[in-house]
């Protein structure tokens, strides 16, 4: 028996799509509502789902174990309300359950953001633990935590037919709303780990995030979508460390121009390194030595000026 378990908060618009996508696959569909203020519970009942309630925790991880406990099936497929299962994925899920070769599976997700499937490495294949025998996976309550597993696990192939479709962000406002919620939980982790605010973080952390998203993870290959997402992720890091500053009572710290220049030069140096690293990959091989020389000159000037 397969139970499909869906977590939902204000998802009256998305629920019909995800429920329709698992018809014929699920023996039961369980929806756990986290204090929605719209018609989520009513829509779920009209769709024939079993509906349970859980306090709103702001993130889904603390709800996972409660939701799984409500499932009657010996297999569980865990979904969010803004996801859906394609016909090809549905057939593959039925196949792997019948083959009985593993106790849990990681499934890739196709993240659609601002109307486009984003394939840079942060967003694809984006493996998630979603199909498992009941009792073989337990979640920690921390945001974006990796669950504890037992038994044998396997991965679905990282291709379109084997991926969950995730309608992630459809508007900029939706992104900002989630950033505010998520950074509250990320702040609690920083505080628990004893991280103390330093003004340098306001330069270092956002810059590191932009470089990671745009260069290291290949965001630049996604055009304007990649640039926009890299900037938004940068904004998220800035928000997090400003909240850490707030947590410490908006502590007064001196920002000297020499120290600011040192931090800014470090950011520029890192940007230059990544820029020439990535452009060098696509440079004609006879020109690559000149690109390396250019990079060394730029790095020297940054160090000299700092």
C-alpha positions in Angstrom: 0.0 0.0 0.0 1.3 3.5 -1.0 0.4 6.6 1.0 1.0 9.9 -0.6 1.5 12.5 2.1 1.2 16.2 1.3 2.1 19.2 3.6 0.2 22.3 2.9 -0.2 25.9 4.1 -2.5 28.2 2.1 -2.4 25.9 -0.9 -5.9 25.9 -2.2 -4.7 26.8 -5.7 -2.0 24.1 -5.9 -3.7 21.2 -4.2 -5.9 20.1 -7.1 -2.9 19.8 -9.4 -0.7 17.7 -7.0 -3.7 15.5 -6.0 -4.6 14.9 -9.6 -1.0 13.9 -10.5 -1.1 11.0 -8.0 -4.5 9.6 -8.8 -4.1 5.9 -9.7 -0.8 5.8 -7.9 -1.8 6.4 -4.3 -3.9 4.0 -2.2 -4.6 7.0 0.1 -3.8 10.7 0.1 -3.0 12.4 3.4 -3.0 16.2 3.6 -1.5 17.9 6.7 -2.7 21.5 6.9 -0.6 23.9 9.0 -3.1 26.5 10.1 -4.0 27.7 6.6 -6.1 30.9 6.4 -7.6 30.1 3.0 -9.7 27.1 1.9 -6.9 24.5 1.9 -8.7 22.1 4.3 -12.0 22.4 2.5 -10.4 21.8 -0.9 -8.5 18.8 0.4 -11.7 17.2 1.8 -13.5 17.9 -1.4 -10.7 16.1 -3.3 -11.2 13.0 -1.1 -8.1 13.4 1.0 -7.7 12.5 4.6 -7.0 15.8 6.4 -5.1 16.4 9.6 -3.9 19.6 11.3 -0.6 20.7 12.7 0.6 24.0 14.2 2.3 26.3 11.7 6.1 26.1 12.2 7.1 28.3 9.3 9.1 25.5 7.7 8.1 22.0 6.6 10.7 19.9 8.4 9.1 19.9 11.9 5.9 18.6 10.3 7.4 15.7 8.4 7.4 13.1 11.1 3.9 14.0 12.2 2.7 13.7 8.6 4.3 10.3 8.0 2.8 9.0 11.2 -0.7 9.6 9.8 0.0 7.4 6.7 -1.3 3.8 6.8 0.7 2.5 3.9 3.9 0.5 4.2 5.3 2.8 1.5 5.2 6.6 1.6 5.6 9.2 -1.1 6.2 12.6 0.5 5.2 15.7 -1.5 4.7 19.4 -1.1 1.6 21.1 -2.4 3.5 23.0 -5.0 4.9 19.8 -6.6 3.5 17.2 -8.9 4.2 13.8 -10.3 4.5 13.3 -14.1 2.9 10.2 -15.7 6.5 8.8 -16.4 7.5 9.3 -12.8 4.3 7.6 -11.6 5.1 4.5 -13.7 8.7 4.4 -12.4 7.5 4.7 -8.8 5.2 1.7 -9.3 8.0 -0.2 -10.8 10.6 0.3 -8.1 8.1 -0.5 -5.3 7.2 -3.8 -7.1 10.9 -4.7 -7.6 11.5 -4.3 -3.8 15.3 -3.6 -4.2 15.6 -0.7 -1.7 14.1 0.8 1.4 14.2 4.4 0.4 14.9 6.5 -2.7 16.1 10.0 -3.5 14.2 11.6 -6.4 15.5 14.6 -8.4 13.3 17.7 -8.7 12.8 20.0 -11.7 12.6 23.4 -10.1 10.5 25.8 -12.1 11.4 29.4 -11.0 9.8 32.5 -12.6 8.5 30.3 -15.4 11.6 28.4 -16.3 13.2 25.0 -15.4 16.5 26.1 -13.8 19.3 23.6 -14.4 22.3 25.2 -12.6 23.8 22.9 -10.0 22.1 24.5 -7.0 18.7 23.7 -8.5 19.3 20.6 -10.5 19.1 17.7 -10.0 18.2 18.8 -6.4 17.8 15.2 -5.0 15.3 14.9 -2.1 14.4 11.9 0.1 10.7 11.3 -0.8 9.9 7.7 -1.4 10.5 5.2 1.4 9.2 2.4 3.5 7.5 3.7 6.5 9.9 3.7 9.5 13.0 3.9 7.4 13.4 7.7 7.4 13.2 10.2 10.3 13.4 14.0 9.9 15.3 16.5 12.0 13.4 19.7 12.7 16.1 22.0 11.4 15.5 23.9 8.1 16.7 22.1 5.0 17.9 19.2 7.2 18.9 15.8 5.7 16.9 13.0 7.3 18.2 10.0 9.1 17.9 6.8 7.1 18.3 3.1 7.6 18.4 0.2 5.2 19.4 0.4 1.6 18.9 3.6 -0.4 19.0 4.2 -4.2 18.8 7.3 -6.5 16.4 7.7 -9.4 18.1 8.7 -12.6 18.7 12.5 -13.0 16.6 13.0 -16.0 13.3 14.6 -16.8 11.2 11.4 -16.7 12.4 10.5 -13.2 12.0 13.9 -11.5 9.3 15.5 -9.4 8.0 18.7 -10.9 8.4 21.6 -8.4 6.6 24.9 -9.1 9.0 26.7 -6.8 8.8 30.5 -7.1 6.3 32.1 -9.4 6.7 35.8 -8.2 9.4 38.0 -6.7 7.0 38.7 -3.8 6.7 35.0 -3.0 10.5 34.8 -2.9 10.8 37.7 -0.4 8.0 36.2 1.8 9.9 32.9 2.1 13.2 34.7 2.7 11.8 36.4 5.7 10.5 33.1 7.1 13.6 31.0 6.2 16.1 33.5 7.6 14.4 33.5 10.9 15.1 29.8 11.2 18.6 30.1 9.8 19.2 32.8 12.4 18.3 30.5 15.2 21.0 28.0 14.0 23.6 30.8 13.9 22.7 31.8 17.4 22.7 28.2 18.7 26.2 27.8 17.2 27.5 30.9 19.0 28.1 33.1 15.9 28.7 36.7 16.9 28.0 39.5 14.4 30.8 41.3 12.7 30.2 44.1 10.2 32.6 42.4 7.8 30.0 39.7 7.3 27.8 42.2 5.5 30.4 42.3 2.7 31.8 38.8 3.0 28.7 36.6 3.2 26.6 38.1 0.5 29.6 38.3 -1.9 30.5 34.6 -1.2 26.9 33.6 -1.9 26.8 35.5 -5.2 30.1 34.0 -6.4 28.9 30.5 -5.4 25.6 30.8 -7.2 26.6 32.7 -10.3 30.0 31.1 -11.0 30.6 28.0 -9.0 27.1 26.6 -9.5 26.9 27.8 -13.1 24.1 30.4 -12.6 25.5 32.5 -15.4 24.5 29.7 -17.8 20.9 30.4 -17.1 20.9 34.0 -18.5 18.8 36.6 -16.8 17.1 33.9 -14.6 20.5 32.9 -13.3 21.6 36.4 -12.6 18.3 37.3 -10.9 18.4 34.2 -8.7 22.1 34.8 -7.8 21.1 38.3 -6.7 18.1 37.1 -4.7 20.2 34.5 -2.9 22.7 37.2 -2.2 19.9 39.3 -0.7 18.9 36.4 1.4 22.4 36.2 2.9 22.4 39.9 3.6 19.0 39.6 5.3 20.3 36.8 7.5 23.3 38.6 8.8 21.4 41.9 9.3 19.0 39.8 11.5 22.0 38.6 13.4 23.1 42.2 13.9 19.6 42.9 15.2 19.8 39.9 17.5 22.9 41.5 19.1 21.0 44.7 19.7 22.3 46.6 16.6 25.7 46.8 18.2 27.7 49.8 17.3 30.9 48.8 15.4 33.5 51.1 13.8 33.8 50.7 10.0 37.2 52.1 9.1 37.9 52.9 5.4 41.2 50.9 5.3 39.4 47.8 6.7 36.5 48.4 4.3 39.0 48.7 1.4 40.6 45.5 2.5 37.3 43.6 2.5 36.2 45.1 -0.8 39.5 44.3 -2.5 39.1 40.7 -1.3 35.7 40.5 -2.8 37.0 42.0 -6.1 39.9 39.5 -6.1 37.6 36.6 -5.6 35.3 37.9 -8.4 38.3 38.3 -10.8 39.5 34.8 -10.0 36.1 33.2 -10.8 35.5 35.4 -13.9 38.8 34.4 -15.5 38.4 30.8 -14.3 35.1 30.4 -16.1 35.9 32.5 -19.2 39.1 30.6 -19.5 37.2 27.3 -20.0 35.7 28.6 -23.2 38.9 30.3 -24.5 40.8 29.0 -27.5 43.7 26.9 -26.0 46.4 29.1 -27.6 45.0 32.2 -25.8 44.6 30.5 -22.3 48.2 31.6 -21.2 47.2 35.2 -21.8 44.0 34.8 -19.8 46.1 33.4 -16.9 48.4 36.4 -17.1 45.5 38.8 -17.1 44.1 37.1 -14.0 47.4 37.3 -12.2 47.7 41.0 -13.0 44.2 41.7 -11.8 44.9 39.7 -8.6 48.1 41.6 -8.0 46.4 45.0 -8.4 43.7 44.0 -6.0 46.3 43.1 -3.4 48.3 46.2 -4.0 45.4 48.5 -3.7 44.3 46.9 -0.5 
